């Protein structure tokens, strides 16, 4: 390799980025802004105190006990107790509540008779996160009251409190949320979306600058120059990657396995692959704005195809193949396993191999497309 040409190309590209306000915005300012802003809304991690209503048609001591248990639940905020379901439905349509439970008439009488009693719970299924909180909160409140009733019945038959509790639930489960013990939304979303942010800002910044070079017909160069340019673009990307993985995740206390070697190796493969694809996009569109226009709307599809919000195996088969052409797919899967799940480099070797292959293929295509004449 001609080191002099490589180093000069690296220096020239670094200077070009600093002088171009648009490129500087995408490569430095935008990742910094997203790094501080994006985790902020999810700082509470878990949704609590969701407003709900209780429709009490029984007006018994049992229905009032269930209401008190619902009011004590940290998941629920009982904003309305009414005897008319239409009031609860109106509150749901207005957005004042996210769901309600109906305590049916003759609830206590049926329970005392030993007949099965059902408490319908209706949640806002259009908002899955809130709906899950409402259903879980009411299920816990009603389940706790139901368990107390059953234990009292067993005690009335001569069993001790311990025997009654064991008889009521002879087999218990212990639920453990690995790698996200708080089951926080920020713990789930931000580490994956961070890779999307790094990829998209780097793609657009590089495509913008290379598109500008193509407009001015100064883009063509030899292999050593292109390698120097990619190295310069990657310098910004690696810095941003280290900022996210090494500092922002620590500040927000996201679960992390402290696999420093794995994280650095991931960035050394992921960033050049993205930078080379961004430069290739700049050459293909040969226009400063057009590459941005095209890449801007790809962020959401890339997030869906990455497999963190929806299982990749559940995608249509052509998309299952297409998604591996996007660096964020392998990047997110490798990052989550290395940084959150404690996997070793050997465990993610397949994902790292995909990134290495993308970097090599994009680099070859870039050198051919942008070669000097």
ROMARNU-833412 format. One record per residue (C-alpha): residue in one letter; x, y, z. Coordinates in steps of 0.5 Angstrom, whole numbers, padded with zeros to 4 digits, always signed. Layout:
<pts>
AXYZ
...
</pts>
This chain:
<pts>
X+0000+0000+0000
X+0002+0007-0002
X+0002+0010+0005
X+0003+0017+0003
X-0003+0017-0001
X-0007+0013+0004
X-0005+0018+0009
X-0006+0024+0005
X-0013+0022+0003
X-0015+0021+0010
X-0013+0028+0012
X-0016+0031+0006
X-0023+0027+0007
X-0022+0029+0015
X-0021+0037+0012
X-0027+0036+0007
X-0032+0034+0013
X-0030+0039+0017
X-0031+0044+0012
X-0038+0042+0009
X-0043+0044+0014
X-0048+0038+0012
X-0043+0033+0013
X-0041+0035+0019
X-0048+0035+0021
X-0049+0028+0020
X-0043+0025+0022
X-0042+0029+0029
X-0048+0033+0031
X-0054+0028+0029
X-0051+0022+0033
X-0049+0027+0039
X-0056+0030+0039
X-0059+0023+0038
X-0055+0020+0043
X-0057+0025+0049
X-0064+0025+0046
X-0067+0018+0044
X-0066+0015+0051
X-0069+0021+0055
X-0076+0019+0054
X-0075+0012+0056
X-0071+0014+0062
X-0077+0011+0067
X-0076+0004+0063
X-0083+0001+0066
X-0090+0004+0064
X-0093+0005+0071
X-0100+0008+0074
X-0104+0007+0067
X-0111+0010+0068
X-0116+0005+0068
X-0124+0005+0070
X-0127+0000+0074
X-0135-0002+0073
X-0138-0004+0079
X-0144-0008+0078
X-0144-0012+0084
X-0143-0007+0090
X-0141-0012+0094
X-0135-0012+0099
X-0132-0017+0094
X-0132-0012+0089
X-0130-0006+0093
X-0124-0011+0095
X-0122-0012+0088
X-0122-0005+0087
X-0118-0003+0093
X-0113-0008+0090
X-0113-0005+0083
X-0112+0002+0087
X-0106-0001+0090
X-0103-0004+0084
X-0097+0000+0082
X-0099-0001+0074
X-0106+0002+0075
X-0109+0008+0077
X-0116+0008+0078
X-0119+0014+0075
X-0126+0012+0075
X-0131+0008+0079
X-0138+0007+0076
X-0144+0003+0076
X-0145+0004+0068
X-0140+0001+0063
X-0142+0007+0058
X-0139+0012+0063
X-0132+0007+0062
X-0133+0007+0055
X-0134+0014+0054
X-0127+0015+0058
X-0124+0010+0054
X-0126+0014+0047
X-0124+0020+0050
X-0117+0018+0052
X-0118+0019+0059
X-0117+0011+0061
X-0113+0006+0057
X-0118+0000+0060
X-0123-0002+0065
X-0125-0008+0069
X-0133-0010+0069
X-0134-0013+0076
X-0141-0017+0074
X-0147-0017+0078
X-0148-0023+0083
X-0140-0023+0083
X-0140-0025+0091
X-0146-0029+0091
X-0143-0034+0085
X-0137-0034+0089
X-0140-0036+0095
X-0144-0041+0092
X-0137-0044+0089
X-0139-0042+0082
X-0134-0040+0077
X-0134-0032+0076
X-0131-0028+0071
X-0129-0021+0071
X-0128-0018+0064
X-0122-0014+0063
X-0122-0009+0056
X-0116-0006+0054
X-0114-0001+0049
X-0111-0006+0044
X-0109-0001+0039
X-0103+0001+0044
X-0100-0006+0046
X-0095-0003+0051
X-0101+0000+0055
X-0106-0006+0054
X-0101-0011+0057
X-0100-0006+0063
X-0107-0006+0064
X-0109-0013+0063
X-0103-0015+0067
X-0105-0010+0073
X-0112-0013+0073
X-0110-0020+0073
X-0105-0019+0079
X-0111-0015+0083
X-0116-0020+0081
X-0112-0026+0082
X-0109-0024+0089
X-0116-0023+0091
X-0118-0030+0088
X-0112-0034+0091
X-0114-0031+0098
X-0121-0033+0097
X-0119-0040+0096
X-0114-0040+0101
X-0120-0038+0106
X-0124-0044+0104
X-0118-0049+0105
X-0117-0047+0112
X-0125-0047+0113
X-0124-0055+0112
X-0118-0055+0117
X-0112-0054+0113
X-0107-0049+0116
X-0105-0043+0113
X-0098-0046+0110
X-0102-0052+0108
X-0108-0048+0104
X-0103-0044+0101
X-0099-0050+0098
X-0105-0054+0096
X-0108-0048+0092
X-0101-0047+0088
X-0097-0054+0089
X-0093-0052+0083
X-0090-0045+0082
X-0086-0042+0077
X-0080-0037+0077
X-0080-0032+0072
X-0073-0029+0070
X-0072-0024+0064
X-0065-0025+0062
X-0061-0019+0060
X-0066-0014+0062
X-0068-0016+0069
X-0072-0010+0070
X-0076-0011+0063
X-0075-0004+0061
X-0077-0001+0055
X-0070+0003+0054
X-0066-0003+0056
X-0070-0006+0050
X-0070-0001+0045
X-0064+0004+0045
X-0058-0001+0045
X-0061-0004+0038
X-0063+0003+0035
X-0057+0006+0037
X-0054+0002+0031
X-0059+0004+0027
X-0057+0011+0029
X-0050+0010+0027
X-0051+0007+0021
X-0056+0012+0018
X-0052+0018+0020
X-0046+0015+0017
X-0049+0013+0011
X-0052+0020+0009
X-0046+0024+0011
X-0042+0020+0007
X-0047+0020+0001
X-0048+0027+0002
X-0040+0029+0001
X-0039+0024-0004
X-0045+0026-0008
X-0042+0033-0008
X-0035+0030-0010
X-0039+0027-0016
X-0043+0033-0018
X-0036+0037-0018
X-0033+0031-0022
X-0027+0030-0017
X-0029+0024-0014
X-0025+0019-0019
X-0019+0016-0015
X-0015+0010-0014
X-0015+0005-0009
X-0011+0008-0004
X-0014+0014-0004
X-0021+0011-0003
X-0018+0007+0002
X-0016+0013+0006
X-0023+0016+0005
X-0026+0010+0008
X-0021+0010+0013
X-0023+0018+0015
X-0030+0017+0014
X-0030+0011+0019
X-0026+0015+0024
X-0032+0019+0025
X-0036+0013+0026
X-0032+0009+0030
X-0032+0015+0035
X-0039+0015+0035
X-0040+0008+0036
X-0035+0008+0042
X-0039+0014+0045
X-0045+0010+0045
X-0043+0003+0047
X-0038+0006+0052
X-0041+0012+0055
X-0048+0013+0053
X-0050+0006+0055
X-0046+0006+0062
X-0049+0013+0063
X-0056+0010+0062
X-0054+0004+0066
X-0057-0001+0060
X-0055-0008+0061
X-0048-0009+0058
X-0043-0015+0059
X-0037-0011+0058
X-0034-0015+0052
X-0029-0009+0050
X-0025-0013+0045
X-0032-0016+0042
X-0035-0009+0042
X-0028-0006+0038
X-0028-0012+0033
X-0035-0011+0032
X-0034-0003+0030
X-0028-0004+0026
X-0032-0009+0021
X-0039-0005+0022
X-0037+0002+0021
X-0032+0001+0014
X-0038-0003+0011
X-0043+0003+0012
X-0038+0008+0010
X-0036+0004+0004
X-0044+0003+0002
X-0045+0010+0004
X-0039+0012-0001
X-0042+0008-0006
X-0049+0011-0006
X-0046+0018-0007
X-0043+0015-0013
X-0049+0012-0016
X-0054+0018-0014
X-0048+0023-0016
X-0052+0028-0013
X-0051+0032-0006
X-0059+0032-0004
X-0061+0026-0008
X-0057+0021-0004
X-0060+0024+0002
X-0067+0024+0000
X-0067+0016-0002
X-0063+0014+0005
X-0068+0018+0009
X-0074+0014+0008
X-0070+0007+0009
X-0069+0008+0016
X-0076+0005+0019
X-0075-0001+0014
X-0068-0002+0016
X-0070-0002+0023
X-0076-0007+0022
X-0071-0012+0018
X-0066-0012+0023
X-0070-0017+0027
X-0070-0014+0034
X-0077-0011+0034
X-0080-0017+0030
X-0077-0024+0029
X-0073-0024+0022
X-0076-0032+0022
X-0083-0029+0021
X-0081-0024+0015
X-0083-0026+0008
X-0078-0031+0005
X-0075-0026+0000
X-0074-0021+0006
X-0071-0026+0010
X-0065-0026+0005
X-0065-0019+0003
X-0064-0016+0010
X-0057-0019+0011
X-0055-0014+0005
X-0056-0009+0010
X-0050-0008+0016
X-0055-0006+0021
X-0058-0013+0021
X-0052-0017+0023
X-0049-0011+0027
X-0055-0011+0032
X-0055-0018+0033
X-0048-0018+0034
X-0048-0012+0038
X-0054-0015+0043
X-0050-0021+0044
X-0044-0018+0045
X-0046-0012+0050
X-0052-0015+0053
X-0052-0022+0053
X-0045-0024+0054
X-0043-0028+0048
X-0036-0029+0046
X-0033-0027+0039
X-0034-0034+0037
X-0041-0034+0038
X-0042-0028+0034
X-0037-0030+0029
X-0043-0031+0023
X-0045-0024+0024
X-0038-0021+0024
X-0037-0025+0018
X-0043-0022+0014
X-0040-0015+0016
X-0033-0017+0013
X-0036-0019+0007
X-0041-0013+0006
X-0035-0009+0007
X-0030-0012+0002
X-0036-0013-0003
X-0038-0005-0002
X-0030-0003-0002
X-0029-0007-0009
X-0035-0004-0012
X-0033+0003-0010
X-0026+0002-0012
X-0029+0000-0019
X-0034+0005-0020
X-0030+0011-0017
X-0023+0009-0021
X-0019+0014-0024
X-0019+0014-0032
</pts>
